[in-house]
Amino acid sequence: MTRENIVGNVYDKYGTRSPIARALMSGFLESAAALYAKAAPATVLEVGCGEGRLAEYLYTRANPRPWRFEACDLELGKLVETLQPAIVFREASVYELPYADSEFDLVICCEVLEHLEDPRRALAELRRVAASSVLLSTPREPLWRVLNVLRGKYVGDFGNTPGHLQHFGRAELEALVQTEFELVDVRAPVPWTMILARPR
């Protein structure tokens, strides 16, 4: 497995007991839910689903629920066992998604682009399968690495989380996304940038 192929989280940010980390994750999930609601999709694909926890969170809070919710990752060995059976999981690469053009109203790709050798190629593939919207997020640099160092993590790598090949500030992520999409809404839950956009 190469560095860019890390599946799931190195650190259990969903199950952490740290009150600070839990507050940060609450901000992340609230922003994701707000942008998801704004998209109001009937069909959803999450690319790079990891353990499946974001898919589960969004699916269970959607009103109305989408009639189709799929999620994929390079491998599915880290899926938690208690996920909604209505969510369909399959193995797939972000570079070659096994779906038709414009197959999903909303395509979600959170915490993935920073792991990729070629994020622009991935965005082109996300645009191909997205009919109406994409929801994207990455860690906001350099804040992400500063916070890692402050908590004593990855100090030898200047706070760089294992598997992070790309480092996006808000402006850099917005510029990258605009190569394939038009920005609809941008949120900044600390320490992430989260974007809702529509295909050009």
N, C-alpha and C positions, 0 to 999 in steps of 0.2 A: 504494500500500500504506500503510495507516495504521499508527500506532505499535504498536497491539496485535496486528498481524498479522505480526510478525517470525517467520519460520520457521527453525528450527535455532538454533544457538548463534552469538552474536556473537563469541565467543572459543572456540577449539577445546579445550574442557576434556577431551575424550577423548584427543586426540593431543598434549597439551602435553608439553614436555620438562622443565618445572619440577618438581623433586623434591617441593616442597611441594604444588603443585597435584595432582600424581599421587597423593600420599598422601591428600589430601582426597577425590579422586575414588574412590580405593580404598574409603574409608569409605562413600561414597555408594552405590557398587555393591554392597558387602557387605551393607549395610542393605536395599537393594532386593531382593537375592537372598534374604535371610532372610525378609522379609515375603512375597515371592512364594512361597517354599517353604511358608510357613505357610498360605497360601491354597490351595495344591495344586490349581490349576485344570486342567480339561480343555479349556476354551475361553477364549481371552484376546483382549482388544482393547486396544491402546495408542492413546490419543487425544493428538495433538500429538507425533508421533513424530520430528519434525525430520529428522535424518540417518539414523535407523533404528538407531542404535548401542545404545540401551538395549534395544530389542526383540531385537536380535541377541544381546546379552549374556545376557538372561534366557532366551531360547529355547534357546541352546546349553548352558546350565547346568541346565535343568529336568530333573528325574528323578522320575517319567517325564515325557517331553515331552508338551505338550498336543497333541491331535489337530487343533486349529485355533488359529492365531495370526494375528490381523489387526492392522494398524496404519494410522492415518490422520493426515493433517494438511491444512491449507488448500491446500498445494501440495507436490509431491513432487520438486521440482527439486534438492534438496540431499541426496537419498539417496546413501549411499556405494554403490559398485558391487559390493562383495563380500558382500552380505547373503544370508542363507539363502533359497533359492528357496521354501521351505515357508511363509515369512511372506508374507501377502497384504497389499499396500499399496494404499490408495485415497485420493482426495482427499475431504475432508469437513470441515465446521465443527463445533466442539465444541457449538455451540448447536443444530445440527440434524443429528444423527447418522443415517445411512441404515441403521439397524438396528432390529430388532423389540424390543419390551419384553422385558427379562430374557434377552437373547440370549447373553450371555457370563457365564461363571462369575466372571471377574475382569476389571475395567476398570482400566487403568493410565493415570494422567494426571500425569506428573511435569514440573515446571518449565513449567507452562502457566498456572495460575490468576493468577500475577502479571502476565501479559501482557494480561489481559482487562478490558474495561470492566465486565462484569457476571459476576463469578465465581459468584455464587449461581445465576444462570440456568444456567450451565454445569454446576454440581453437580447440579441437578435433571435435566438431560439424562443425565449420567453415571449417576445413580441409576436412571433409566428403563431403561437397557440392561444394567445390572448385575444378575445373578441372585443372586450370593452376596457378592462383595467388591469393594472399590475400593482401589487403591494410589495415594496422592497424595503429592506433595512440592512444597515451595516453598523459596526462599531464606529463611533465618531473619534477620529484621531486628531491630535495626539492625546486627547483626554482619556481614551480607553487605556492606553499604555501607562499614563501617569497614575491612574487609579490602581492598575495592577501593581505598580511599584510601591505605591503607598500601602497596599495590603500585603506586601512582601512576596508577591508572586512574579515569577519569570524575570527576576532582577537581572540575571546574567544576560538575558536577551532584551534588556531595556524595556521590560513590560510587554513584550510581544507574545501574545497567546500562541501556543503551538498550533501550527497549521495556517496561520494568517500570512498569506503571501502578498496581499494588497492592503494598503492603509489609506482610507478615505476620510478626509475632512468633509464637512457638509458641502462646501462649494465643489469639491472634486467629485463627490457622488452625484450631485445635481447635474454637473456637466456631463458625466458619463451616461446617466439615465437619459438625458436629452438627446443623445445620439440616436435613440430609437423611440422615445416617448415624449409626450407633452406632460409637464408637471401639472397635477391637479391640486395637491395639498402636500405640504412638507411639515413634519412634526419633529421635535427634538427632545424626546424623553432621554434624560441623562442615563448612560453615556452613548446613545445611539442617534442615528439619523434615520427617519422612516418616511418613505415617499409613496403616495398614491399617484399613479400616472396613467395616461391612456395612450394606446399605440398611435403613432403618426400615420 
